[in-house]
Amino acid sequence: MHIFYSDKTRLRQARTELHDGVLVAPFECPERVDLVLKQLQQAAVGELHEPRAYGLEPVLAVHDAGYVNFLADCWHEWVAAGHEGEAIPNIWPARTMRSDHLPQAISARLGYYALAAETSITEGTFEAAMASKDIALAAVEHTLATGEPSFGLCRPPGHHAAFDQFGGYCFFNNAGIAAQQALRQGKRRVAILDVDFHHGNGTQQLFYARDDVLFISLHGDPEVTFPYYLGYADETGQGKGEGFNVNYPLPPGTSVATWMAALDDALATIARTQCDMLIVSLGVDIFEGDPISAFTFTSDDFVLLGQRLAEAGLPTALLMEGGYAVDDIGVNVVNVLQGIKQGGR
């Protein structure tokens, strides 16, 4: 298995996150990558490769150009405006205000392009996001070329990033960018299966009216779980995308058996809709010890997850999303990849 990674993902060194009304050190931290790398090297599950630079063209195929320009310039404009600390939104074009006009002030544009306040923009954020999408593209291109599974150790993650909004630690939608690239290179229909504890609202929004990408998400019930305003079971697609968006909102404490039953149903839908490639938004925050999640996976259960994914029988690229129990994150990722290898025999 080819594993793609870049040291540039460490360029995002955020110090600030708003959590439970308190400013804390971010759960999404560079140490996550270090611990995954350590386990990957110890387990020898695959070869490490550096991605090439793909530029902005694949990003602009799924994201708004104004939004991309904002991300590129935000930190410099924030500093130039004399702000101290990291760039954190504090005002939004809420329901009682205008959303058809974008003010010049960087604070206003920060809120316009943000979907939540927990994610700061820091020096190096744009560069890290560029490296992360390069990792995703390299993984998918390897799988397209060889048919073999691949893993992209993406950081920052991507599945909360929408057409023109960031949040949930996400800036570019890595899975969405990779799926669009797969279509561009000849795939007829791509399945994106999101197994992160949190709903991939950004990925859903990107493809909601399309039938060439099937989006399926297993996640914590948005009635009580971030991102709250998307991820319900009645969201099934729009227009020609009707039926190509499937959500499995699951309550806190959901058992592994119940979760796996939902996965089996999801995989049956992928087979029925005749997808010819599978991209997995791999969040290992379904782990029982994750600090901001509420599912019950043990480390051993991730091997079974990998086996089930392999049984889909599709060219598969796995892209890193969430997972914040840093002491266990590397073991859990490696167990998924080991399960993929075992299931592929």
C-alpha positions as CSV (number, residue, x, y, z in Angstrom):
1,M,0.0,0.0,0.0
2,H,1.2,3.5,-0.9
3,I,1.0,6.1,1.9
4,F,1.2,9.7,1.1
5,Y,2.4,12.4,3.6
6,S,4.1,15.8,3.6
7,D,6.0,17.6,6.3
8,K,4.2,20.8,5.1
9,T,1.1,19.7,7.0
10,R,2.9,20.7,10.2
11,L,3.0,24.4,9.0
12,R,-0.4,24.9,10.6
13,Q,0.5,25.4,14.3
14,A,-2.7,26.7,15.8
15,R,-2.7,27.6,19.5
16,T,-6.3,28.6,20.0
17,E,-9.7,26.8,19.9
18,L,-13.0,27.8,21.5
19,H,-14.3,24.7,23.3
20,D,-17.1,24.6,25.9
21,G,-16.7,28.4,26.4
22,V,-13.0,28.2,27.1
23,L,-10.0,28.9,24.9
24,V,-8.0,25.7,24.8
25,A,-5.1,24.2,22.8
26,P,-6.7,22.8,19.6
27,F,-7.6,19.1,19.5
28,E,-6.5,19.1,15.8
29,C,-2.8,19.3,16.3
30,P,0.5,18.4,14.4
31,E,1.1,15.6,17.0
32,R,-1.7,13.6,15.4
33,V,0.4,13.2,12.3
34,D,3.5,12.3,14.2
35,L,1.8,9.5,16.1
36,V,0.2,8.1,13.0
37,L,3.5,8.1,11.2
38,K,5.2,6.4,14.1
39,Q,2.7,3.5,14.0
40,L,2.8,3.3,10.2
41,Q,6.5,2.9,10.3
42,Q,6.5,0.3,13.1
43,A,3.8,-1.8,11.5
44,A,5.4,-1.5,8.0
45,V,1.9,-1.5,6.3
46,G,3.2,0.5,3.3
47,E,5.7,2.8,1.7
48,L,5.8,6.5,2.5
49,H,5.7,8.8,-0.5
50,E,5.8,12.6,-0.8
51,P,3.0,14.0,-3.1
52,R,3.8,16.4,-5.9
53,A,2.3,19.9,-6.0
54,Y,-1.0,20.0,-8.0
55,G,-1.5,23.7,-7.7
56,L,-4.9,25.4,-7.4
57,E,-6.7,24.1,-10.4
58,P,-8.1,21.0,-8.7
59,V,-9.2,23.2,-5.7
60,L,-11.0,25.6,-7.9
61,A,-12.9,22.7,-9.5
62,V,-14.9,22.4,-6.3
63,H,-14.4,25.6,-4.3
64,D,-15.3,29.3,-4.9
65,A,-12.5,31.4,-6.2
66,G,-13.2,34.3,-3.8
67,Y,-13.1,31.9,-0.9
68,V,-9.8,30.4,-2.0
69,N,-8.3,33.9,-2.4
70,F,-9.6,34.7,1.1
71,L,-7.8,31.7,2.6
72,A,-4.6,32.6,0.8
73,D,-4.5,36.2,2.1
74,C,-6.4,36.0,5.4
75,W,-3.5,35.7,7.8
76,H,-1.5,38.5,6.1
77,E,-4.5,40.8,6.1
78,W,-5.3,39.9,9.7
79,V,-1.8,40.8,10.8
80,A,-1.7,44.0,8.7
81,A,-4.9,45.2,10.3
82,G,-3.1,45.1,13.6
83,H,-5.0,42.2,15.2
84,E,-3.2,40.3,18.0
85,G,-3.5,36.5,18.3
86,E,-5.0,34.2,15.8
87,A,-7.8,35.0,13.3
88,I,-11.1,33.8,14.9
89,P,-14.5,34.8,13.5
90,N,-16.8,36.8,15.9
91,I,-19.5,38.1,13.5
92,W,-21.5,36.3,10.8
93,P,-24.2,37.4,8.3
94,A,-26.8,35.8,10.5
95,R,-30.5,35.4,9.6
96,T,-31.4,39.0,10.5
97,M,-28.6,40.6,8.6
98,R,-27.6,41.0,4.9
99,S,-25.7,38.2,3.3
100,D,-25.6,39.7,-0.2
101,H,-22.7,42.1,0.5
102,L,-19.2,41.3,1.6
103,P,-17.6,44.1,3.6
104,Q,-13.9,45.0,3.1
105,A,-12.8,44.5,6.8
106,I,-11.0,41.3,7.3
107,S,-13.0,40.6,10.4
108,A,-16.2,40.7,8.4
109,R,-14.8,38.5,5.6
110,L,-13.6,36.0,8.2
111,G,-17.1,35.6,9.5
112,Y,-18.6,35.5,6.0
113,Y,-16.4,32.5,5.1
114,A,-16.6,30.7,8.5
115,L,-19.3,28.2,9.5
116,A,-18.1,28.0,13.1
117,A,-15.9,29.8,15.7
118,E,-13.8,26.9,16.9
119,T,-11.3,27.0,14.0
120,S,-8.7,29.8,13.9
121,I,-6.7,30.8,10.9
122,T,-3.0,31.0,11.6
123,E,0.3,31.5,9.8
124,G,0.9,28.4,7.7
125,T,-2.8,27.4,7.5
126,F,-3.1,28.0,3.8
127,E,0.2,26.2,3.0
128,A,-0.8,23.2,5.1
129,A,-4.2,23.0,3.4
130,M,-2.5,23.1,0.0
131,A,-0.3,20.2,1.1
132,S,-3.2,18.3,2.5
133,K,-5.2,18.4,-0.8
134,D,-1.9,17.4,-2.6
135,I,-1.8,14.3,-0.4
136,A,-5.4,13.4,-1.2
137,L,-4.8,13.9,-4.9
138,A,-1.7,11.8,-4.9
139,A,-3.4,8.9,-3.1
140,V,-6.3,8.9,-5.5
141,E,-4.1,9.1,-8.6
142,H,-2.1,6.2,-7.3
143,T,-5.2,4.1,-6.9
144,L,-6.5,5.2,-10.3
145,A,-3.2,4.1,-11.9
146,T,-2.8,0.8,-10.1
147,G,-6.1,-0.3,-8.7
148,E,-4.4,-0.7,-5.4
149,P,-5.6,0.8,-2.1
150,S,-3.8,4.0,-0.9
151,F,-3.8,6.1,2.2
152,G,-3.5,9.9,2.4
153,L,-2.4,11.2,5.8
154,C,-4.2,14.5,5.2
155,R,-3.9,17.4,7.7
156,P,-5.8,19.6,8.1
157,P,-8.8,17.4,7.5
158,G,-11.4,18.4,4.9
159,H,-15.0,17.1,5.2
160,H,-16.5,20.1,6.9
161,A,-15.1,22.5,4.2
162,A,-18.0,23.6,1.9
163,F,-18.0,25.4,-1.4
164,D,-17.1,28.7,0.2
165,Q,-16.8,28.1,4.0
166,F,-14.3,26.7,6.5
167,G,-14.8,25.3,9.9
168,G,-14.5,22.1,12.0
169,Y,-10.7,22.3,11.4
170,C,-11.3,22.0,7.6
171,F,-10.3,24.5,4.8
172,F,-10.2,22.5,1.5
173,N,-12.5,19.5,1.0
174,N,-9.8,16.9,0.3
175,A,-12.3,14.1,-0.4
176,G,-14.3,16.3,-2.7
177,I,-11.3,17.5,-4.6
178,A,-10.1,14.0,-5.0
179,A,-13.5,12.7,-6.2
180,Q,-13.6,15.5,-8.8
181,Q,-10.2,14.5,-10.0
182,A,-11.2,10.8,-10.3
183,L,-14.2,11.9,-12.5
184,R,-11.9,14.0,-14.6
185,Q,-9.7,11.0,-15.2
186,G,-12.5,8.8,-16.4
187,K,-14.4,7.4,-13.5
188,R,-18.2,7.3,-14.1
189,R,-19.4,7.6,-10.5
190,V,-17.4,7.9,-7.3
191,A,-18.6,7.0,-3.8
192,I,-17.4,9.0,-0.9
193,L,-18.0,7.1,2.3
194,D,-17.6,9.3,5.4
195,V,-17.0,7.3,8.6
196,D,-15.9,10.2,10.8
197,F,-18.0,10.7,14.0
198,H,-19.0,14.2,12.7
199,H,-21.2,14.6,9.6
200,G,-19.3,15.7,6.5
201,N,-21.5,18.7,5.9
202,G,-19.1,20.2,3.4
203,T,-18.9,17.1,1.2
204,Q,-22.7,16.8,1.2
205,Q,-23.1,20.4,0.1
206,L,-20.6,20.1,-2.7
207,F,-22.4,17.2,-4.4
208,Y,-26.0,17.4,-3.2
209,A,-27.4,18.1,-6.6
210,R,-25.2,15.7,-8.5
211,D,-25.5,12.0,-9.4
212,D,-21.9,11.4,-10.4
213,V,-20.8,11.4,-6.7
214,L,-22.6,9.3,-4.1
215,F,-22.1,10.7,-0.6
216,I,-22.8,8.5,2.4
217,S,-22.1,9.5,6.0
218,L,-22.3,7.5,9.2
219,H,-22.2,10.0,12.1
220,G,-23.4,11.3,15.4
221,D,-27.0,12.5,15.4
222,P,-26.9,16.2,14.5
223,E,-29.7,16.9,17.0
224,V,-26.9,16.7,19.6
225,T,-23.7,16.7,17.6
226,F,-21.6,19.2,15.6
227,P,-22.3,20.4,12.9
228,Y,-26.0,20.3,14.1
229,Y,-27.5,22.0,11.0
230,L,-26.9,19.2,8.5
231,G,-26.7,15.4,8.5
232,Y,-30.3,14.4,9.0
233,A,-31.8,11.2,7.4
234,D,-34.3,13.2,5.3
235,E,-31.4,14.9,3.3
236,T,-31.4,12.6,0.3
237,G,-30.2,14.9,-2.5
238,Q,-31.7,17.5,-4.9
239,G,-32.6,17.4,-8.5
240,K,-30.6,14.8,-10.4
241,G,-28.8,14.2,-7.1
242,E,-31.9,12.8,-5.5
243,G,-31.1,9.4,-3.9
244,F,-27.3,10.1,-4.1
245,N,-27.0,11.5,-0.6
246,V,-27.5,9.1,2.3
247,N,-27.1,9.9,6.0
248,Y,-27.1,7.6,8.9
249,P,-27.4,9.8,12.1
250,L,-26.7,7.6,15.1
251,P,-27.2,8.4,18.8
252,P,-24.4,8.8,21.3
253,G,-23.2,5.5,22.6
254,T,-24.1,3.6,19.5
255,S,-22.7,0.0,19.6
256,V,-20.2,-1.3,17.1
257,A,-22.8,-3.9,16.0
258,T,-25.4,-1.2,15.2
259,W,-22.7,0.9,13.5
260,M,-21.5,-2.0,11.4
261,A,-25.1,-2.8,10.3
262,A,-25.4,0.7,9.0
263,L,-22.1,0.3,7.2
264,D,-23.3,-2.9,5.5
265,D,-26.4,-1.0,4.3
266,A,-24.1,1.8,3.0
267,L,-21.9,-0.6,1.2
268,A,-24.9,-2.3,-0.4
269,T,-26.0,1.2,-1.7
270,I,-22.6,1.8,-3.1
271,A,-22.8,-1.6,-5.0
272,R,-26.4,-0.9,-6.2
273,T,-25.6,2.5,-7.6
274,Q,-22.6,1.0,-9.6
275,C,-19.9,3.2,-8.2
276,D,-16.5,2.5,-9.8
277,M,-14.3,4.0,-7.1
278,L,-14.5,4.4,-3.3
279,I,-13.0,7.3,-1.4
280,V,-13.2,6.9,2.4
281,S,-13.2,10.0,4.6
282,L,-11.5,8.1,7.4
283,G,-12.2,9.6,10.8
284,V,-11.1,7.4,13.7
285,D,-12.9,9.6,16.2
286,I,-15.5,6.8,16.5
287,F,-13.0,5.4,19.0
288,E,-14.4,5.0,22.6
289,G,-11.6,7.2,24.0
290,D,-12.0,10.2,21.7
291,P,-12.4,13.4,23.7
292,I,-15.0,15.1,21.4
293,S,-17.0,12.1,20.2
294,A,-19.4,9.5,21.6
295,F,-19.2,6.2,19.8
296,T,-17.8,2.9,21.2
297,F,-15.1,1.5,18.8
298,T,-12.2,-0.3,20.4
299,S,-8.9,-0.4,18.6
300,D,-9.5,-4.0,17.5
301,D,-12.8,-2.9,15.9
302,F,-10.9,-0.8,13.4
303,V,-9.5,-4.0,11.8
304,L,-13.0,-5.2,11.1
305,L,-13.8,-1.8,9.6
306,G,-10.9,-2.2,7.2
307,Q,-12.0,-5.7,6.2
308,R,-15.5,-4.5,5.5
309,L,-14.2,-1.7,3.3
310,A,-12.1,-4.1,1.3
311,E,-15.1,-6.4,0.7
312,A,-16.6,-3.6,-1.4
313,G,-14.2,-4.7,-4.1
314,L,-13.6,-1.2,-5.4
315,P,-10.4,0.8,-6.0
316,T,-10.2,2.5,-2.7
317,A,-8.4,5.6,-1.4
318,L,-8.6,6.4,2.3
319,L,-8.1,10.0,3.4
320,M,-7.5,11.1,7.0
321,E,-10.2,13.2,8.6
322,G,-10.7,13.3,12.4
323,G,-9.4,11.4,15.4
324,Y,-8.3,13.2,18.5
325,A,-7.5,10.6,21.1
326,V,-3.9,11.1,20.2
327,D,-2.4,8.3,22.3
328,D,-4.4,5.8,20.2
329,I,-4.8,7.5,16.8
330,G,-1.8,5.8,15.2
331,V,-2.9,2.3,16.3
332,N,-6.4,2.9,15.1
333,V,-5.4,4.1,11.7
334,V,-2.9,1.2,11.2
335,N,-5.6,-1.3,12.2
336,V,-7.9,0.0,9.5
337,L,-5.1,-0.3,6.9
338,Q,-4.2,-3.8,8.2
339,G,-7.9,-4.8,7.8
340,I,-7.9,-3.5,4.2
341,K,-4.9,-5.7,3.4
342,Q,-6.4,-8.7,5.1
343,G,-9.8,-8.2,3.4
344,G,-8.1,-7.9,0.0
345,R,-6.5,-11.3,0.1
